[in-house]
Amino acid sequence: MKLGRNDPCWCGSGRKYKVCHMQLDEKILMYQHKGSKVPTHKMIKTAEQIEGIRVAGEMNTKVLDYISPYVKEGISTGELDKLIYDYTIGLGCIPACLGYEGYPKSVCTSIDEVVCHGIPDDNRILKSGEIINIDCTTIWNGYFGDASRMFCIGEVSPEKKKLVEVTKECLDIGYDLVKPWTHLGDIGYAVNKHAVENGYTVVREIGGHGVGVEFHEEPWVSHIGTPGKDYLLVPGMIFTIEPMVNMGKADVWQDDEDGWTVRTEDGLPSAQWEYTILVTETGAEILSY
């Protein structure tokens, strides 16, 4: 149904459409007529939602800051999971991973050749020379914040250190390209280009995603893209960028036994960093890191 200028805005603000989202919708329609793939209203967060997601993101960052000193040689991934659960609950929040589609733990711990969704285990002790991704999502008051970080355990080889550093560079390059009225394809193209230039490959099957009101929302964010293609970026969109960069080939496989763990096909290491990002009127804001 088409809204009239004086109708209440679709966002639920209670304001008239003409003074709320009408100008934004008109600009989106202009880009659509030019051939852009445009976001739905559901992908554009309201001011109230943005504030809630911002707090959730801050809480999620607090969790990652809290756990960081513990991520070292000799601790089990199961113990890291327990620490994260207790701290998250202590903040008055909920670990989003716990019970999500049957996932059994509060966080993902992905070591070396594990690309993502590694399940914490009391018997899996971190050893010197390993790299690990801690992927954490926190629910605050019904809103979601999502981010992940890499950690080098003890004495890590120069090859692994470079992989971790370049993957972070890929994330930051992608973030720098988040601007209103550009396209998701610009981000994926730049991320993949930087990885390939450094001799790496980017995982194709798994990407970033919309987040905030739900754990996983549209749009899906590919880290291999074509400039000017995929969704138009519009102020109010919130999504993750989380490139998974492999030292070897891009091929991955999922463990049928636990139903979650994704590993590189060739057994070589993989790294991942993740931000939750808000598209603003002038650029972008990192909501969780």
N, C-alpha and C positions, 0 to 999 in steps of 0.2 A: 504494500500500500504506500503510495506517495504521500509524504508529509507536506502539509501546508506551512507557509512561513510562520504562522502564529500558533501552530500545533506544538504541544510539548515535545521536546527533543527526544529522539530515540534512545539516548544514553541514560535517561532516567534522572537527569539533573533537575528537572522541574522547570527549567528555563525554556523560553520559546525557541523553536528550531532556528529561526532567523538570527538569533544572537548566540547560538551555541554551535552546532555542528554543520549548519547549512553551507557555509563557505568552504569548509573542508570537503564536504561531500561533492560540491560543485567542482572543486579542483581535481578530486579523484575521478569524477566522471569525464573530465577533460582528458586525463591521461588514458582512461579506458578507451575513449574514442580514438586515441592515437595508437592503440594496440597493446597497451600495458595490461598485464595480469594484476588486478587490483584486489586488495584485501576486503573481506566482509566486515560488517560492523562488529561482529563478535571478536575479530582480531584486533580491534582498536579499543584499548582500555579507557574507561572513564577516569576522571580526576580522582574519584573516591577509590577506585580499584588501584590506580597507580600508587596512591599513598599507602595502601595496604600492602601491595607487592614490594614497595620500597622498604617497608619495615621488615617484611619477611626476608628480603635480601640481606638486610643488615644483620638479622639474626643468623642467617646462614653463614655469612662472613665471620661472625663471632665464633661459630662452631668450628670453622676451619682454622681460625686463628688459635683457638683453644687447643685443638688436637695437634697442631704443627710441631710443638716441642717434643711430643711423645713419639713421633714417627722416626724411629731410629733402630739401629741394629739391636736385636735381642727381644723385641716386643712381638707379640703375636697379633695378627690381623683381627683375631677374635677379641683381644683386649682393647684394641683401638675402637672396635665396634661398640663395646660396652661403655667405654669412656664417652663416646659420642652420644650414645643413647641417654646416659645419665645427665650429661651437660645440657642436651637439647630439652629434656623434660624439665630440668632446673630453670631453663629460660622461659618456661611456660609454653613451649612449642612442641611439635610432633615431628619425628623423623619420617619424611614422606616415603622413603623406600620400604620401611617395615610393613610387610603385608601387601605391598603393591603388586597386584596380579600374582600373589603367592610368594613374592620375594621374601626370604626368611630373615634378613638382617636390616640394620638401620642405615647402612652405608655400603658403597661398593669399593673394594680394594683390589686394584688390578696391577699385577706385578709382571715386569719384563715383557714376555710375549703375550700376556693377557691384555687385549685391546680395551675391554670394558666389561662391566658387570661381574667382576670377580667377587666371590662370596667370602666374607670374613670367616676365619677358621681358627679355633684356639690352638690347633697344632701347626699352623703355618707361621713360623718365626721369621722375621725379617733378617736378612743376611747382608753383610757388606758386599757391595758391588751391584746390588739390585736397584732398580728404579720402580717406584710405585705411584699410582694415581689414586687419590682419595676423592671420590665423587659423592657429594653431599647435597641433599635437598631438604629444606626445612619448611614446615607449615606453621604459620603464625596467623591466628584468627581466620583461618580458612584460605589464606593466601600462601603462595609458594615462592621460595627463593632457591636458586639452583646454581652450583658452581663446582669446579674441581681443580685440584692442584697436583703437580708432580713433586716428588721428593726423591733425592738421591741418597741412598743408604751407604754410609761409610765411604770406602774408597771405590769410586765408580770409574769405569774406563772412560777415556776421552771420547770414544765413539758414542757411548750412551749419554754422556754429558751434552755432547753436541746435539743429539736427537732431542733431548729435553729442552735445550735452549732454542733450537730452531722451531719446535712446536709452539713454544710460547711466542716467538716472533710471528708465527703464522696467525695465532689468535689476535695479537695486537694489530697486525696488518688488517685483518678482517674487521676489527672494531673501528679502526680509523676510517674505514669506508662506510660505516653506518651513518647515513645522512638522509634526511627526508627527501623524497622525490627522486631517489636513485633506486636500484634494484638489488634483490638478493643475489642475483647472478654475478654482480660485480664483486661481492664478498667472496663467494666460492672460487671464482676465477683467480683472484689475487692470492688466496690461501694456498690453492693447489700450485700456482706458479712458484711461490716461494719455496714450498716443500720440494718440488721437482728440481728446482735450481740448486738445491742442496743435496741432491741425490736420493731423496726419499719419495715415498708414495703416500697418497691419502686414501683412507678407507672410504669406499663409495656407498656401501649399504646402510651405514649408520650416520646420522647427522644431528644437527641441533633442532630445536623445536620451539614453538610458542609455549609460554609458561606464565603462570601468575594466578589465574583463577582455577586452573586445573594443573596437574603435574605435567601432562603432555597435551599441547594444543596445536592447532594449525598456526603458522605455516611450518612445514618441514624445511629445515635449513641444510642444503647440500654444501659441502666444502669443496665441491668441484662444480664450477658454474660457467655461464657464458655472460659476458658483460651486456647489460641492458635487458636481460631476460629474467624470468621468474617473477615473484611478487614485487610490486611497487612498495617501497618503504614509506610509511605514512606516520606522522606524529601520533603517539599513543600505542604503537605496536611494541610488544615486549616478547623477546625470544632469546634463546641461547645461541652462542657460537661456541663450538667445542670440537675443533679438529682432532682427529685421531690419525697420527702420522706414523708410518711404519718404516723401519730401517731397511726392510727388504721389499717384497712385493706387497701389493694392496690386498691380496686375497685373505679372507678370514673365514673362520668356521665357528659354529656354536656347539658347545658341549651338550650332547643329547642326554647325558646322565643327570646333570643338575638343571638343565633347561635354561641356563643364564649365561655362563661364562663364554665370552667370545675371545678367540685366540687368533694369532697370525697363522696362516697356512704353513709358512716356511719356518716357524719357530723363532724368528728374529724379533727383537724388542719393538714395542710400540709405545708412543707417548700421547698424552692428551691433556689439554688445559681447557677450562670453560668459564665463561662469564654469562650472567643474565644481563641483558641490555635493553634499555628503553630508547626508542626513537623519539627525539624531542623536536621542537620547532626549528632549532638551529643545528642539531647534530645528534649526539647520543650521550647517554649516561649509563655507567656501569652500576647495576643495582646489587650484584653479588659477585664476588671474585675469590 
